[in-house]
Every structure is written in structure tokens, then in C-alpha cells.
Amino acid sequence: MMKSLLPQSQLRRSSAAAVRSSGGGAAGADGAMADGGGAGPRAPASSTFWFLLHALCCLISLFLGFRFSRLLFFLLFSTTALYHSTTSSSSAAVLRATTTTTTTTTTTTTTTNTFTLSFAAANTPPSGPANRTALEAASSGNPQSHVVVGRHGIRIRPWPHPDPVEVMRAHRIMERVQEEQRRWYGVKEPRQVLVVTPTYSRAFQALHLTGLLHSLRNVPYPLTWIVVEAGGTTNATAAMLARSGLTFVHIPFPDRMPHDWADRHATENRMRLHALRVIRERKMDGVVVFADDSNVHSMELFDEVQKVQWMGAVSVGILAHTGTADQLRLSEEDKQNMPLPVQGPACNSSGHLAGWHTFNSLPFSGKTATVVGEAAPVLPRGLEWAGFVLNSRMLWKEADGKPDWVKDLDAVGENGEEIENPLTLLNDPSSVEPLGNCGKKVLLWWLRVEARADSKFPQGWVIEPPLEVVVPAKRTPWPETTTELPSELLDDKQEQEDRRLSRANKSSRPQGTTKRKGDPQGQDN
Amino acid sequence: MGTGAGSARAMAAALAVLLLACSGAVAVARAQDTERIEGSAGDVLEDDPVGRLKVYIYELPTKYNKKMVAKDSRCLSHMFAAEIFMHRFLLSSAIRTLNPEEADWFYTPVYTTCDLTPWGHPLPFKSPRIMRSAIQFISNRWPYWNRTEGADHFFVVPHDFGACFHYQEEKAIERGVLPLLRRATLVQTFGQKDHVCLKEGSVTIPPYAPPQKMKTHLVPPGTPRSIFVYFRGLFYDTANDPEGGYYARGARASVWENFKNNPLFDISTDHPPTYYEDMQRAVFCLCPLGWAPWSPRLVEAVVFGCIPVIIADDIVLPFADAIPWEEIGVFVAEDDVPKLDTILTSIPMEVILRKQRLLANPSMKQAMLFPQPAQPGDAFHQILNGLARKLPHGEGVFLKPGQKVLNWTEGPRGDLKPW
């Protein structure tokens, strides 16, 4: 701490041995000068005297905590000592007279020294590490420059923590900057997004709808969520929609959702058409996105669909979920032809739509699920609606610039024919625009995960005591245990566990609330 | 009467047209996402130097240039590589002339910053001797040095303190600019007002930053800028300045101590692989001084559209007459570092957006880079523009026969040894 760091830096930076030790204040420098054979005029006899003085000053400095000797020597030996002054920051033979005020603060004493220095070097007395206020000793170099070479204090304000008002201002700045960015590089005129979702009340509905709801809340464009519910509107669904904070339209659909995948697929298509008719009636304006409740959507999808003119197609990743632990046993040939699990537009080299890439379901033939909730892969059929987006004006009766390759919506599905995919809405399917870098970017994923159709789940996912297990589901994950309640094993936790399990399996015994330790039986309340 | 009414009507029509044109121009300007850059020398960023000056390149023996690069090829990628690439650019440029009689400027291709330590740092200890030896060579072989004593010669000295040829500021100040270069024009990265090592009339250039590497890390410009202040680098140089207070004049340490707890400041000493991408997601990038006031951070901030916050008192920034840095960056005095958050959050919104528009100007980014091969508007061309703006040479450039100004034996004894 006493030593200046210059010798160290020199040693480290280069192997040159030009060490000018400047420790211990000016006295040390004088000593060094004598050692280094510099221009000091001191005779060897007086070197012991200087050495003792140096030692004394070192001790005093140690005691006080700063380089006392330097100040003392400046006061006493201002002319000569200064010329041989310690650090090398003196420019060649340039001395300027300046008046400075140096405030030094130590932990024990406060010493204020005001003195005039004819001094060409800049050094501040070292003080403790952190809490320094600004310390500058003298100016060096050219007359106009006020930038000092040498050691400076590290300026720290008394409360180096963020100010909440400034933090809010900074966030507002960032928001405005991002708004500008969107204006320059983003979509020029954002259109409303109309999201069509067919749904029905079942065990996994809350899971799927919650995920979709959160995705839609993050969409930065104005959005309307059109939810078509099979079997009429239910309170559970209505409650979820109300809590979502989104603008929604909840449409009841009279038919119930069938338990067969094929029939369910057809019913969903009819529900979507119903939604499209509602859009047409209400003349809703925007881009129609078909978001099935179990699908997962990326945010880039919603940015991309803003570009659609009339009808666009995006690439959908198909996640054929097996549902069982064992791998699908595929033949070697099947493994080779394992398809890319993507459905989407395929482009030719000039970037125009050349055809469709669909999911190859041949390797799965015969092993797919037929009933909802069966543990087998669920596959899409043909082209899924999720991969298409429409401009809602395409559905209106009258719209400016509506192309003639679009069929009138009323003409579709009237005779009860099957609407497999949105291409049936068109006369000429080749005018579909490929989106997402010509289908190269997969923007959403198609997934069908359902529990068995008769799975029980609490209404609205609120456990209202008491729960009555009227009919146990055939494949509950809990093992069959005895239905007796052994009273002598009350204090055994393991038994408590079993009892809880066995209670779940009991068909006729009513359920108690919490099991209180020491109670012989489950209590009715 | 008729003429009076007619002239009044004509004037009204002219005024209306003028107003319409102004509003049209204003409307167009607001719709743009960039803005033209005009410095104190005018709208000169896109000038073409071809036809405005001629440069003659001396043929030096390869020990001054090619052999040094062959010895250590790291010279081509460190931040002082501008001297090598400038030579290569000039060799094949249209402003090169093979007839020295018609040249306006003379270039000496000597690479003084190519003597590297095993760790890649350039050692400046031999540089004065190398430069001196090169000047002796050209003054003996050709008469052009002696007729002006170097006043129409330019040298590229991109090292820490330019032609003071030392990495330590105190030693560099002590040495001063090499005496033989007192009349020549220096092209250097260092710039600080009223500093011994910034000669009057020098051309300040940006340090070399690898343009290809930066281009491969570009992200889409629509990526929202969600970091408020960004900085990666040292705050304390514990190897060379263990006590603190010398490195960066205490400014970097002050930044760390004041803002390490501030979530708006993404500052650390990490070396993340996403450094370039992060800069493109930041609104402000700190460019504090280090051991020298200049740093490649300025170039990176400009290329990635992040507003540079320059914390270096009295710094002279590259091409200061062509680029109005006060309008593009934020200057914070070293004493004001504790108030940095207040300063940055109280900049008016229009000012911030205007700075971003100026930074988005592609000619601004191009002016900071040294691409290979050279492209119009890049730093090579800006250097030549700067040299062209110094033409025609003034009165004192050409010496009378027999007049001598420079003292060849001036300087420390060690410099006089031949190389």
C-alpha cells in the first residue's frame, strides 16, 4: 500500500527493469535517487540520515494511514524535493505553479491542508478503498488541459441504488423505442386477429384452454377469441373465458362431441364452419387463425399472419403422441421413410406454391387411436385447419377486391357434405399464399392429448367437499387396497396413506374432510 | 393595378408552393427511419476521394512491412490492424499515383505496431527506431522528404498514444510525438484535446474491428431493444493497477460501484458469446476510457445501433469534422459518472429517437469499418477525404533549399540506434 504501483506495472508489462521505486513518499524517492545513481547531490554520508528519516516517515504514515511524509516534504523541501518527485508524470522539465486544496480524510483524524505547490506531478494521497469523494491534487501538462494523469478517486455516491422514478422513466423510454422499432421494421398496419377455437367440456379442457389463453394474451395485436363449444355453453368454459381478459365470443354448438376420433374431427370441422358463418354475419374484420385448444402456437405465427392477403398456409409441426411407454415397433422400411412430421406448403425454387407436404401416416397404419383417450398415437387427417389462415373479408358476402377463386361461404357445407380442410372453401387452391419463409419455418405444433371420455374431474377444478365417488373409473392409477379401516394402526403414517387411498376406492363410504390424527374413522361433516 | 394584383397573386402562389414543398419534405423526413449526417465540414461522409488527391507510396524493403506480418499474423486481426489494411487498400486504389512528382501526399508503409508479445500485445519499444530507420531510408532514396521535411507525408500510427510510442500515458507524455514526425500528418486512433500526443492536424480514425465477424452476428432489426444500458469489460485492471484509481482514471470503477445493483445496467466482466447480439438489444452502450480514451466499443456500438455513452474527458472521436458526434452519442463527464442513471433517463425522447435514426444511417456504420475489399464510404475513404480536405498544402509546407527544421538527433538516446 505504501509502494506506488508503477514499478509493478512496469515489471508486468515489460521485462524492462526500469524500476523507479517511489514508495514511502518523497523521502523514499530521494533515497531511490541516491540508490539509482540519479542526479541527487547527496553525499553518501548523509544517506544514513535520509534512511532513518525515511523509516520514521514510514512509521508515521503507517500510523496515520496515508503518505504523511509526502506532504511534510512538500512543505519543508518544496523546491528540490519536488523536482525529483516521485511518479513519472512530470512532463519533461515543465513545472507550473498551481494552487490546490487537498482534503484528506482518514478514519481517525481529519486533516485539511491547504498549500501552494510548484508541482508538476499529480498524485492524491491514498485513502481507503471505497468511500472516496473526489480527490484531485494538481493539474499537469499543458495549460489548457484539465485532464489529469495519475491516480484519481473512485467517485461513489452515498446511495448507489436505483431510484424508482428513474427506473420507470427508463422503462418508458424502452417502450417508446420498441414502438418506434415496430413502426419501422414491424407490421405497418396491424390487423385484428380472429382466433377460432372449437372446444368442449372434458378433463383436459382446462389444461388446453389455459395454455392457449396465455399464448393469446401475449399477442401484441388486437384480438378476438371466438370459442365454439360443443354441447352448448357451460359455466366452466364461460368462467375461464371471463377470467382471461380477452375479448371473446362464446358460441354454443348444439351437437355433443363424439368419442370417436373420426367423428370428433368431422364435428370440429362443422363447428369451425359455424364460427366462420358468425364472422360473416357480424362482419368481423381481421385475419382468421384456427387455433385448436390443444395446439401450441409461437408468437412469430401471429406476426407472420399479418402478411396474409386472402388465404395463407403455414407449416405445422405434427406431434403424433404415442401415449404408451413402449416405442412404436416400426419396420426397417418404415424407419427409412419416417416422415418429417410437418404439414405445410411446399414451394418451388421461385418461391411459389408448388404443392403440399402432409404428414405421412402409413407407418402408423393400424396402430392409431380410434377412441378419444385411447393410448395410441392420434394422427391428423389430410390437411389440418390449423395450418391455414384467412382474411375475414374473404367470408363476407360483399368485399372489395374479393377474388373470384373464393367460393361463397353459403355454398359450402350446405348439403351436409364433409368439409375436410379449408381448401374446399376455394375454387382454385393454387392461389394460397405460403407464409413463414415459404413454409420453411414451423410456426405452430399440432397435438391431440386427451383423457378417457369418461374421466372424472372436479367441476370447474374446484374441490368442493364432500367429493362423492359414485362409480370408480376402471383404470384409476391407484392400486386396489382393502376397504377396511384398521383402527389400531391410526398413528402409522403409512397406514394413513393407505387409508386415504382406500377411501378413494370405497364405493359406498362417504368421504371425510381432513383426516385428524387419533380419529378412529373418517368423519362425515 | 393589374400588375400589382398579378404580382401579389404570384407571390401568394409561390408561398403556397413553398409551404407545400416544406410540409412534403417534412412528411417524407418523418417517415424515414434514418437521417442524413452532416458534420462541421458539411455533408462529406459520402464524398468520393478519387480525383481530389493523389498519393504516392514509397517502396520500402519488406522488413518494414511484409516480414513483420509474416512473423506474426495476429497483426491482421488485432485492433491496430488498420495500418496494414490501409497499406493494402492504397496499393490498389485509384488515388494511387506512380509518379511522385504529381503526388499530393506521400505514404510510408511501415508497420510500427506489429511487434507482438507472446500474448499478442504490441510492444512499442522498438517503434521509434523502426520509424526513424524508415524515414532515413526514404530521405536518402527520394528527395521528397527533404523538400518538405515530411509536411506532405502521412503515417498511420494506430497504437495507444499514437506517435508517442508508449502504452503508459505518463511515459508517452514524457516522450512526446516523435521529433521526426513533427511536420508530418499522423493518422491515429488516439485523440484527446490539448494532449501532447495529439498533433495539430492529425486525422483521428476508429480502431480496427473485424467487419465480417460483426456482420455474421446481426439480428433482425425488429428485435426489441430491451436492455437499457449495456457494458462488458474490465472495471478494475488488477494486474496492472491493483490499488485502483489509475485505470480509466477511476471512471470504470465508479461505474461498477455505483451501478452494480441497478437492474437497468447490464454490466459485467463476462465474455459472453452473444456479445454482439446483446448490443443490438440495448438502447445505450457504455464506451468508457480504459488505459487510453479510445476503444473498439465505439465502432461496435455504431454498427449495432446502440447509442454510445462516451465517458472520456476531452476525447477526440474519429472523423470529428465529418461526423457530428454530439448529436449521435451521449457525452458524460468522468465526474458525473455517479449521476449516470439520472443523466440517461432524463434525455428527452425525441433526442433519443433522433440519435437512433442517425445511427441507423448506413453511411455512418460504413464510415467506422475497414472492410476488405474496400467499399465506398468506409473508413479508408474517410481517411482519404480527411487528407483531401487538408489540401492544398499551405505556405510553410515547402521549405526553401537548404532550410532545415527538424533536428535528427533529438529524442532519447535509445531512439537513435539503427534498426
Contacts between the chains, C-beta under 8 A, distances in Angstrom:
chain1	res1	chain2	res2	distance
A	1	B	243	7.4
A	5	B	240	7.8
A	5	B	241	6.2
A	5	B	242	6.0
A	5	B	243	5.6
A	5	B	246	6.9
A	8	B	240	7.7
A	8	B	242	7.1
A	9	B	168	7.5
A	9	B	240	4.4
A	9	B	241	6.8
A	10	B	168	7.9
A	12	B	239	6.0
A	12	B	240	6.2
A	13	B	167	6.9
A	13	B	168	7.5
A	13	B	240	6.6
A	14	B	123	6.9
A	14	B	125	7.1
A	16	B	125	7.3
A	87	B	170	7.0
A	88	B	170	4.8
A	88	B	171	6.6
A	88	B	174	6.8
A	89	B	170	4.3
A	89	B	173	7.4
A	90	B	174	7.8
A	91	B	173	5.3
A	91	B	174	6.1
A	91	B	196	7.0
A	92	B	174	5.6
A	92	B	176	7.5
A	124	B	245	7.8
A	126	B	243	6.9
A	129	B	244	7.0
A	130	B	257	7.0
A	134	B	335	6.6
A	141	B	173	6.3
A	141	B	194	7.7
A	141	B	195	7.5
A	141	B	196	6.8
A	142	B	194	4.8
A	142	B	195	7.5
A	142	B	196	7.1
A	144	B	193	7.9
A	144	B	194	4.7
A	145	B	193	7.0
A	145	B	194	3.8
A	145	B	195	6.6
A	145	B	314	6.8
A	146	B	313	7.7
A	146	B	314	7.8
A	147	B	192	6.8
A	147	B	194	7.9
A	147	B	195	7.7
A	147	B	249	7.8
A	147	B	313	4.9
A	147	B	314	5.2
A	148	B	249	7.5
A	149	B	169	5.2
A	149	B	170	5.4
A	149	B	173	6.6
A	150	B	170	7.5
A	150	B	246	7.2
A	151	B	243	7.5
A	151	B	245	4.1
A	151	B	246	5.2
A	151	B	250	7.7
A	152	B	245	5.4
A	152	B	246	7.8
A	152	B	249	4.6
A	152	B	250	4.0
A	152	B	251	7.9
A	152	B	334	7.8
A	153	B	245	6.6
A	153	B	250	6.0
A	154	B	244	6.2
A	154	B	245	6.1
A	154	B	250	4.5
A	154	B	253	4.5
A	154	B	254	5.2
A	154	B	257	6.3
A	155	B	250	6.9
A	155	B	254	4.7
A	155	B	258	7.9
A	155	B	335	6.7
A	155	B	337	6.1
A	155	B	338	5.3
A	156	B	254	6.5
A	156	B	257	4.7
A	156	B	258	5.9
A	156	B	338	6.5
A	157	B	258	6.0
A	157	B	338	3.9
A	157	B	339	7.4
A	160	B	257	6.3
A	160	B	258	4.5
A	160	B	259	7.1
A	160	B	260	7.9
A	160	B	261	6.6
A	160	B	262	8.0
A	160	B	338	7.5
A	161	B	261	5.5
A	161	B	262	7.2
A	162	B	261	7.1
A	162	B	262	4.4
A	162	B	263	6.7
A	162	B	264	6.5
A	162	B	341	6.8
A	163	B	341	7.1
A	163	B	342	7.6
A	166	B	264	7.9
A	166	B	341	5.4
A	166	B	342	6.2
A	166	B	345	4.4
A	167	B	263	7.5
A	167	B	264	6.2
A	169	B	345	4.2
A	169	B	346	7.3
A	170	B	228	4.9
A	170	B	264	5.0
A	170	B	341	7.8
A	170	B	344	7.4
A	170	B	345	5.0
A	173	B	228	7.5
A	173	B	283	6.8
A	173	B	345	6.9
A	173	B	347	7.9
A	173	B	349	6.7
A	173	B	352	6.4
A	174	B	225	6.6
A	174	B	226	6.3
A	174	B	228	6.2
A	174	B	283	6.2
A	176	B	349	5.5
A	176	B	352	7.9
A	176	B	353	7.5
A	177	B	225	5.3
A	177	B	283	5.7
A	177	B	352	6.9
A	177	B	353	7.4
A	177	B	356	7.0
A	178	B	224	4.2
A	178	B	225	6.4
A	178	B	226	7.4
A	180	B	353	5.8
A	180	B	356	7.2
A	181	B	221	7.2
A	181	B	222	5.9
A	181	B	223	7.9
A	181	B	224	6.0
A	181	B	225	6.7
A	182	B	222	7.0
A	182	B	224	7.8
A	184	B	33	4.0
A	184	B	221	7.5
A	184	B	222	7.9
A	185	B	33	8.0
A	185	B	220	7.2
A	185	B	221	4.8
A	185	B	222	3.6
A	186	B	222	5.2
